[in-house]
Amino acid sequence: MPLLGPDRPLLSPAVWAALPELLEDLLRRERILLCVLEDSDTGCLRFLGGSGFLDRQFLEAALGDPRESVLNRALAAERKSGLAFLNVRQVGDANRRTDLRLLNFFGVPFKLDPNLEIGIATEAWNFFHKGFQFAEIWAETADPVQAGLLKQIGMRLHREHTSRTGDPVSLFHVSREDALRTPAAWPASAMLSSRPRFGFTRRQQKLLELALLDHSDREMAERLELSEDALKKRWRSIYLKVSELEPRLLQPDDSGAVQRRALLHRLRHNLEELRPF
């Protein structure tokens, strides 16, 4: 909770009090993503970034009320009816239409080296978001340092208002059209990507994501609740699917370890293959 402190003015007292259980519920239902970074030397948490894809009609209604934080409105709606954030199937449908609207929140900067924070946080954000077919990316903050960083990376200030505590709240925005006008800037690299080729299933995507995050086979089996044989079977189905579409990428005479390295190298540069379509 201390990591979320800088953005506490975004939230009403009722939402703040319910936040731990609410975030757990949203994570369990795959409505949001939380990216947590820790200092590898001390083990201390240094950054917590959150994101979720907003329902288009909900976003339009939220933008119509400049007195309330979009994030607070979304979390309050999820407490009541669960209609603010898209589920995985809805994300896939919107992704095919290039119609995703992402809300970033809870970005807490490092206290020691802002340049290091930008690099690491951007790298983490890219891993979990690059490859989606965005229509818009939104970011909301009540922290002036975060607001400065958002301007620095090319997001436009959409509006400002004063929170219940008297703190300024800033809402930033970048559209697909903005990205196309500045193809060399960060928004373009994040928003403009190729369509996936392999058509991995959601279960296959989860395995590949864990592999790209350097989890061992045992850790992946535990996370996915698979037996050792079931894990091997899932890898074989992935290799078969890839080989059917790109025979040159994986050599049938190579070991499973060699095939995996070749595939993961390809996926690191084509993260759209991990996105729901």
N, C-alpha and C positions, 0 to 999 in steps of 0.2 A: 504493500500500500504506500510506503514512503516514495517509491518511484513514481507513483501516479500523482503525487502532491502538486507539482507545478500546474497540472490541468484540473485540479479540484474545482476551481471557480467555474468550470464549464458545467458542472453537475449540480442538481438540486440536492438538498440534504437527504431526501428520501432515496434518491438513486445512489448517492455516495454510500449510504448505510447498507444498501443491498448489493453493492458492487461485487464483493468477492464471490458470493453465491451466483450472481447474475452472470459474471464472466465465465465461471465454471460451467454453467448451464449452456451458454452460447458456444463455448469450446466443444462441449460434448456433442452438441447438435450440429457442429461444423458450420455455424453461422458467422463466426469471426476467426481471425488468426491472431495469436500473440507471439511475438518474436522477442525472446529474452536473451540478452547478452550478459556474460559475466566475465570478470577479470580472471584469467586463467591462473595467475600467480596467487591471488588472495582468495578467490572464490566468491568475491563480493559481486552482487548484481550491479550493473552499471547502466543498463539501458532496457527499456521495455517499450516496444512499439506494437500498436494494435491496428487492425484494419478489418473492414467488412464491406461487402457489396450491398449497396442500398437499393431497395425497390424504387423504381422510377417515380411512381405516383407518390410514394411517401416522401421522396426527396423534394419533389415539386411543392408539396404542401409545407414541408419544413422550411424551405427557402422563402415561403410566403410570410413567415413570421420572423422578422428580424430581431425580436426581443429575446428569443430563446436559442440556446446552442442546439445545433443539428444533432450532435452526439447525445445530449441529454434527452432530446425528443426521441431519438432512436432507441436508447436504452429504456426509457420509460414505456415506449410502445411495446418493446419486447417483454417487459415485465407483465403487461396486460394481455397482449394478444399474439405477440411474436410475428408481426407483419412488417417490420422495418428492414431486416436483413434477408437477403436471398438464401435459400438452401442450395445444396450442391447441384441438384437437378436444374433449378432455376438459373444458377450460374452458368451451367453448360449451355442452356438454351440461349441466354443473353450473349454468351461468348460467341456462339455461332453467328449471331446477328451484329457483332461488334457494338454491343449496347450495354457494356458494363460500367457502373458508376461506383468507384471505390471511395470510401471514406477512411482516411488515415487519422489515428488519434493516439494519445498517450506516448508521444515520442519524447523521451527524457534525455537531454544531452549529457555527455561526459563532463566532468568538472575540471579535468586536467588539460586536455588537448582538444579543442574544438575541431581542428583539422582531422585528427584521428577519428573523432566521433562521426564526422561526415562520411569519411571513407568506409568505416566498418558498418555504420548503419545503412548506408546506401547499398553496399555489397549484400547485406542481409536482405534488404527490401527487394533488391533485384532478384535474388534467388527465389523468393516466395511469390513474386508478382510478375516478373517479366515473362512475356509469352501470352498473357491474357489480351483479349481484344477490347481495349478500353474505349469508351466514348468520352468519359471524364474521370479525372482524379481530383478529389477534394481532400483538404487537410484543415483541421481546426485546432487551435491552440490558445491557451491563456498565458503562455510564457513568452516574454519578449525575445529571449535568445532563440527559441524555436521559430518565432515569427521571422527573425532575421535570416535564419538558415533556409526557411522556405522561400523567401525572396531570392536568396543567393542561388538556389538551384533552379530558378526560372518559373516559380508559380506566381500567379497574379492574385492580388488581394481582391476578394469579391465583396467583403463587407466587414465592418467592425461594429461591435455593440458592447455595452457595459454590463457585466454580470451582476448577480445579486449582491456580491461582495464588493462591488465597485471596481473590479479588475477589468481591463480591456480584453475582449475576446476577438480573435481574428480568424476569419474563414477564407482559405485560399483555394484556388481553382486553376485547373489547366484542362483544356479540351483537346480532342483529337485534331481539330482544325488548327489550334495553336501549335501543336507538335509538328504538323505538316509544314507550317510556315518557318519553323526553326529546326530542321532535321538533324543538325549537329548537336543540339542541346540535350540535356538529360530527359526531358519529357518525351522527346521523339524516340530515344533509344528504349525507353520503358514501354511506350504505348504502341509502337509500330513493330510488329513481328510477323513471322511466317505462320502459316497454318500447320498444324501437326500432320505428320505423314503416317505414323505407325498405328494410331488409334488404340493406344493402350487402354485397358479397362481401368476403372477407379482403383481396384485392388492392385493391379500391376503398377499403377502410378505411385501408390503409397509405398510399395516396396522399393521402387527406383528412387524415390525421394529420400528414403532412409539410407540407401546405399550411397547416394551423393553426399549425404551428411556424415559419411564414414562410420556408420554403425556396423558392428560385426554381424555375422550370420546369426549368432545366438541372440544378440540384442534385437535384431529384426524379427526373429521368430517369436520372441517374447512380446514385442510391441504389437505384432499382428496376430498373436495368439495362434501360431501355426506350429505344427510338428516339423522336425527336421526334413522328413520326406516331403511334406506339403510345401515347404519353402523351396526345396530343390525343384519340385514340379512346377511351381510358379515361375522360377527362373527359366526352366526349359521352355515354357509356353511363351515367355518374352523373347527368348532367342529365336524360336521358330517364327514368330510374327515378324521380327526384324529381318530375318534371313529371307523370308518370302518377298519382302519389298525391296531390300537392298542386299543382294547376295554377296557383294564384295566387302561389306562392313565386317561381318563375322565369318571367320574361316572354320569350316566344320572339323578340321583336324586339330584345331587349337583346344587347349584345356578350357574348362569353364572359367578359371581365373583370368586367362588372357582375353576370352570373349567379353567378360564383364568389364575389364579395363577399357577395351575398345568402345564398348557401348556407352559407358559412363563418360568417357571423353567426348563422345558425340553429343550426349545429352547436356553436358555443361554449357555447350554453346547453342543448344536448341531447347531451352526450357519450356517452350510451348508444348513439347511432348508430354509434360507432366500436368497439363491443364485439362479440366473437364470439358469435353466437346460432345 
